[in-house]
Amino acid sequence: MASMRKISPVDPLRDQLRKLPRPAAYAGTLAVVLAASIVIALALRHQVTRPPGQVDLPAFEHLETSAMKAAFFEFLRPVVRHHNERIAEQRAWLLQAAEKESLGWFEERRLRRLAEDYRVVLGDSPREAIATLKRRVDVVPESLVLIQAAKESGWGRSRFAREGNVLFGERCFKAACGIVPDARPADADFEVARFPTVYDAVDSYLRTLNTHPGYLEFRRARQKLREADEVLSGVLLARHLASFSERGDVYVEDIVRMILENNLEGH
């Protein structure tokens, strides 16, 4: 009985290429190789550039205090840096565009997208919009982000953090938009906004500080530090976030104290 050779999926392709004139065969082989290379390159690019924090929070409950804090910062810091680096790139482009007398078509399109992202009406006066964007498109000190996340989420251990990646206690006002607090007043309709990933939670927080009217003084204080060519201080900017909590100035003092206690000032 003659032995049977296992047919590879490549064999039919090889047979077809053999029937082609030699240049066409080479071209066909090259096309296959190029297609495979493109698929591999795209896969590697996705793997390398996949933002951090696109997962749920780890469990911090079993750790003692110092280890818990270190683990929380270690987990969250790359997410904060990823977003701040993206914002810094946007700001660098915006500052360059602001120096130009006129913008090209592609630059105008990018400016319009940036204005939409940061909720600025571009209108017929791009220069006025750019002035507003320069105040909004800016990073938030890492120390401030880390400590507000720690404060609002109980170091990642709160019910909201565990169930919905809630790090900053942001509220939403549509039915089923988030998690209903156990102690919510009977006449209240807000929920605590949940997020699919930690990445999304940090993105929403930064967007809120950079666009919400309630944090205009925060943005003005940051702009003054920029104009004075000073380092963006988490301690100084925290003092303009009294409206972030119903506890007002007491909340601010807690944030400042936590930044200093955890040696995060300057980060």
C-alpha positions as a printed NumPy array, in Angstrom:
array([[  0.   ,   0.   ,   0.   ],
       [  1.441,   3.283,  -1.06 ],
       [  2.143,   5.69 ,   1.761],
       [  0.042,   8.84 ,   1.838],
       [  1.771,  12.2  ,   2.134],
       [  0.026,  14.735,   4.351],
       [ -0.947,  17.727,   2.235],
       [  0.046,  21.056,   3.687],
       [ -2.172,  24.121,   3.145],
       [  0.858,  25.645,   1.43 ],
       [  1.084,  22.886,  -1.213],
       [ -1.782,  24.098,  -3.431],
       [ -0.316,  27.59 ,  -3.407],
       [  3.121,  26.213,  -4.281],
       [  1.637,  24.215,  -7.191],
       [ -0.106,  27.31 ,  -8.516],
       [  3.078,  29.354,  -8.339],
       [  5.015,  26.681, -10.228],
       [  2.605,  27.013, -13.155],
       [  3.197,  30.753, -13.403],
       [  6.025,  32.331, -15.418],
       [  9.012,  32.754, -13.147],
       [  8.681,  36.575, -12.628],
       [  4.991,  36.169, -11.793],
       [  5.795,  33.357,  -9.378],
       [  8.312,  35.524,  -7.578],
       [  5.795,  38.343,  -7.462],
       [  3.164,  36.037,  -5.972],
       [  5.562,  34.757,  -3.344],
       [  6.603,  38.299,  -2.514],
       [  2.982,  39.343,  -2.109],
       [  2.361,  36.499,   0.355],
       [  5.477,  37.372,   2.333],
       [  4.591,  41.065,   2.411],
       [  1.036,  40.349,   3.542],
       [  2.272,  38.122,   6.354],
       [  4.828,  40.745,   7.368],
       [  2.163,  43.434,   7.54 ],
       [ -0.071,  41.261,   9.742],
       [  2.803,  40.483,  12.101],
       [  3.902,  44.13 ,  12.229],
       [  0.384,  45.315,  13.057],
       [  0.064,  42.685,  15.771],
       [  3.375,  43.683,  17.317],
       [  2.5  ,  47.368,  17.092],
       [ -0.795,  46.755,  18.898],
       [  0.984,  44.775,  21.572],
       [  3.692,  47.39 ,  22.127],
       [  1.448,  50.452,  22.099],
       [ -1.464,  48.992,  24.075],
       [ -2.069,  51.54 ,  26.837],
       [ -1.475,  50.438,  30.418],
       [ -4.299,  50.095,  32.889],
       [ -6.77 ,  48.462,  30.511],
       [ -7.569,  45.966,  33.235],
       [ -9.442,  45.988,  36.513],
       [ -7.77 ,  47.034,  39.729],
       [ -5.758,  44.329,  41.474],
       [ -6.784,  43.258,  44.971],
       [ -4.973,  45.376,  47.559],
       [ -6.93 ,  44.262,  50.646],
       [ -4.546,  41.53 ,  51.768],
       [ -1.488,  43.813,  51.911],
       [ -0.249,  45.647,  54.978],
       [ -0.291,  49.448,  54.752],
       [  3.143,  50.277,  53.345],
       [  3.041,  47.416,  50.837],
       [ -0.5  ,  48.378,  49.823],
       [  0.506,  51.957,  49.113],
       [  3.563,  50.889,  47.125],
       [  1.499,  48.411,  45.083],
       [ -1.212,  51.001,  44.415],
       [  1.295,  53.591,  43.182],
       [  3.186,  51.006,  41.132],
       [ -0.012,  49.912,  39.395],
       [ -1.437,  53.37 ,  38.735],
       [  1.712,  55.374,  37.931],
       [  2.195,  53.979,  34.364],
       [ -1.422,  54.8  ,  33.537],
       [ -1.031,  58.401,  34.712],
       [  2.226,  58.807,  32.807],
       [  0.703,  57.381,  29.647],
       [ -2.097,  59.957,  29.689],
       [  0.167,  62.841,  30.684],
       [  2.596,  62.001,  27.872],
       [ -0.278,  62.04 ,  25.393],
       [ -1.473,  65.404,  26.705],
       [  2.086,  66.778,  26.644],
       [  2.374,  65.829,  22.967],
       [ -0.907,  67.597,  22.234],
       [  0.287,  70.675,  24.095],
       [  3.642,  70.753,  22.288],
       [  1.856,  70.738,  18.93 ],
       [ -0.626,  73.391,  20.097],
       [  2.154,  75.752,  21.222],
       [  3.892,  75.366,  17.865],
       [  0.637,  76.033,  16.018],
       [  0.018,  79.14 ,  18.136],
       [  3.276,  80.66 ,  16.863],
       [  2.285,  80.378,  13.202],
       [  0.672,  83.219,  11.293],
       [ -1.605,  80.802,   9.448],
       [ -2.384,  77.114,   9.575],
       [ -2.525,  74.638,   6.724],
       [ -5.527,  72.441,   5.996],
       [ -4.237,  69.448,   7.989],
       [ -3.26 ,  71.693,  10.9  ],
       [ -6.712,  73.266,  10.948],
       [ -8.283,  69.805,  11.014],
       [ -6.081,  68.777,  13.934],
       [ -6.917,  71.995,  15.758],
       [-10.628,  71.347,  15.29 ],
       [-10.299,  67.819,  16.652],
       [ -8.363,  69.143,  19.632],
       [-11.028,  71.796,  20.245],
       [-13.749,  69.129,  20.174],
       [-11.822,  66.908,  22.598],
       [-11.369,  69.77 ,  25.057],
       [-14.854,  71.225,  24.584],
       [-13.788,  74.522,  23.084],
       [-15.863,  76.23 ,  20.398],
       [-13.485,  77.052,  17.575],
       [-15.867,  79.302,  15.652],
       [-14.499,  81.93 ,  13.295],
       [-11.724,  83.055,  15.622],
       [ -9.148,  80.261,  16.008],
       [ -6.783,  82.566,  17.896],
       [ -9.249,  83.096,  20.725],
       [ -9.905,  79.357,  20.86 ],
       [ -6.176,  78.64 ,  20.956],
       [ -5.834,  80.877,  24.022],
       [ -8.468,  78.792,  25.814],
       [ -6.912,  75.553,  24.62 ],
       [ -3.501,  76.573,  25.974],
       [ -5.107,  76.75 ,  29.409],
       [ -6.898,  73.409,  29.021],
       [ -4.431,  71.202,  27.144],
       [ -1.934,  70.56 ,  29.904],
       [ -0.824,  67.787,  32.225],
       [ -1.893,  67.265,  35.816],
       [  0.917,  66.606,  38.325],
       [  1.371,  62.898,  38.904],
       [  1.394,  63.415,  42.667],
       [ -2.052,  64.985,  42.569],
       [ -3.557,  62.247,  40.402],
       [ -2.135,  59.44 ,  42.532],
       [ -3.244,  60.92 ,  45.839],
       [ -6.721,  61.901,  44.694],
       [ -7.166,  58.365,  43.384],
       [ -5.947,  56.942,  46.694],
       [ -8.196,  59.264,  48.697],
       [-11.34 ,  58.772,  46.645],
       [-11.018,  54.992,  46.243],
       [ -9.66 ,  54.026,  49.66 ],
       [ -6.408,  52.95 ,  48.039],
       [ -8.329,  50.936,  45.462],
       [-10.286,  48.985,  48.097],
       [-13.685,  50.723,  48.024],
       [-16.788,  48.995,  46.736],
       [-16.946,  51.395,  43.797],
       [-13.31 ,  50.768,  42.876],
       [-13.741,  46.998,  43.017],
       [-17.045,  46.915,  41.131],
       [-16.5  ,  49.639,  38.549],
       [-12.885,  50.838,  38.434],
       [-14.042,  54.008,  40.177],
       [-10.985,  55.933,  41.352],
       [-12.141,  59.535,  41.647],
       [-15.778,  59.33 ,  42.715],
       [-17.136,  61.03 ,  39.607],
       [-20.898,  61.211,  39.414],
       [-23.242,  60.668,  36.481],
       [-26.92 ,  61.578,  36.189],
       [-28.547,  59.087,  33.82 ],
       [-30.331,  55.946,  34.932],
       [-27.989,  52.924,  35.047],
       [-24.967,  55.051,  34.162],
       [-23.025,  53.803,  37.167],
       [-23.303,  52.392,  40.668],
       [-25.998,  53.576,  43.087],
       [-24.5  ,  54.49 ,  46.492],
       [-26.043,  52.683,  49.464],
       [-26.436,  55.945,  51.372],
       [-27.826,  58.025,  48.498],
       [-30.622,  60.37 ,  49.632],
       [-34.097,  59.256,  48.563],
       [-34.646,  62.374,  46.45 ],
       [-31.252,  62.175,  44.673],
       [-30.815,  60.818,  41.143],
       [-27.037,  60.656,  40.773],
       [-24.937,  57.511,  40.492],
       [-21.208,  56.947,  40.799],
       [-19.84 ,  56.644,  37.268],
       [-18.334,  53.237,  36.52 ],
       [-15.611,  52.63 ,  33.927],
       [-14.697,  49.614,  31.818],
       [-11.009,  49.976,  32.727],
       [ -8.675,  51.958,  34.978],
       [ -7.338,  53.596,  31.8  ],
       [-10.797,  55.055,  31.139],
       [-11.191,  56.205,  34.733],
       [ -7.971,  58.227,  34.667],
       [ -8.805,  59.614,  31.222],
       [-12.2  ,  60.845,  32.463],
       [-10.679,  62.455,  35.569],
       [ -8.051,  64.359,  33.561],
       [-10.654,  65.452,  31.043],
       [-12.87 ,  66.709,  33.87 ],
       [-10.121,  68.828,  35.442],
       [ -9.157,  70.19 ,  32.031],
       [-12.626,  71.072,  30.775],
       [-15.257,  71.395,  33.522],
       [-16.226,  74.994,  34.387],
       [-15.954,  74.157,  38.097],
       [-12.181,  73.759,  37.784],
       [-11.429,  76.984,  35.935],
       [ -9.424,  78.323,  38.894],
       [ -7.34 ,  75.158,  38.899],
       [ -6.512,  75.718,  35.23 ],
       [ -5.756,  79.397,  35.77 ],
       [ -3.371,  78.554,  38.617],
       [ -1.628,  76.014,  36.41 ],
       [ -1.36 ,  78.567,  33.623],
       [  0.278,  81.067,  35.996],
       [  2.874,  78.463,  36.965],
       [  3.556,  77.886,  33.266],
       [  3.907,  81.586,  32.547],
       [  6.326,  81.933,  35.473],
       [  8.281,  78.929,  34.13 ],
       [  7.791,  77.088,  37.414],
       [  7.3  ,  73.386,  38.066],
       [  3.673,  72.267,  38.24 ],
       [  3.271,  71.546,  41.932],
       [  0.668,  69.066,  43.111],
       [  0.544,  70.791,  46.496],
       [ -0.031,  74.253,  45.017],
       [ -2.611,  73.097,  42.49 ],
       [ -4.468,  70.978,  45.045],
       [ -5.381,  74.208,  46.838],
       [ -7.612,  75.08 ,  43.874],
       [ -9.684,  71.902,  44.084],
       [-12.   ,  72.714,  46.982],
       [-14.97 ,  72.191,  44.672],
       [-13.928,  68.581,  44.038],
       [-15.469,  67.524,  47.339],
       [-18.348,  68.619,  49.526],
       [-15.77 ,  68.876,  52.339],
       [-14.142,  71.84 ,  50.569],
       [-10.997,  73.192,  52.219],
       [-10.823,  70.274,  54.649],
       [-10.614,  67.93 ,  51.665],
       [ -7.845,  70.077,  50.145],
       [ -5.801,  69.906,  53.34 ],
       [ -6.173,  66.116,  53.36 ],
       [ -4.842,  65.916,  49.795],
       [ -1.906,  68.217,  50.548],
       [ -1.039,  66.255,  53.681],
       [ -1.169,  62.938,  51.819],
       [  1.08 ,  64.214,  49.029],
       [  3.685,  65.314,  51.565],
       [  3.367,  62.218,  53.769],
       [  3.961,  59.953,  50.78 ],
       [  6.904,  62.022,  49.51 ],
       [  5.252,  62.663,  46.15 ],
       [  5.769,  66.42 ,  45.833],
       [  7.87 ,  67.129,  42.792],
       [  6.397,  64.183,  40.873]])
